[in-house]
C-alpha cells in the first residue's frame, strides 16, 4: 500500500481514484487504502471481509471482467 500511495502522490492521483484487487492477506493494506476495493471470489476470508466488492474468481478472469465493464462505461 505504501508503494502505491507514494507512486500516486508523486503523480497527483488521489486514493479515492484507485481501484485495488486482492486475494491474500498481504493485500489488505492496499484494499483499505484504495478508494474502491475488490476481492476475487476465491480470496482468503479476511480479504473477502475487508473488500467493498467481490468479483469473479481467478479462474473466471474476475479482475479482467470488472475492468472491461468499468472501462466500457
Number of C-alpha atoms within 10 A of each C-alpha: 16 10 9 14 17 12 12 15 12 9 9 9 13 12 18 10 11 17 15 21 22 22 22 16 15 11 17 21 12 21 25 16 18 21 15 17 21 25 30 24 20 17 20 14 13 13 25 21 12 17 22 14 14 21 19 18 15 14 9 12 12 20 19 13 12 15 11 11 9 9 7 7 5
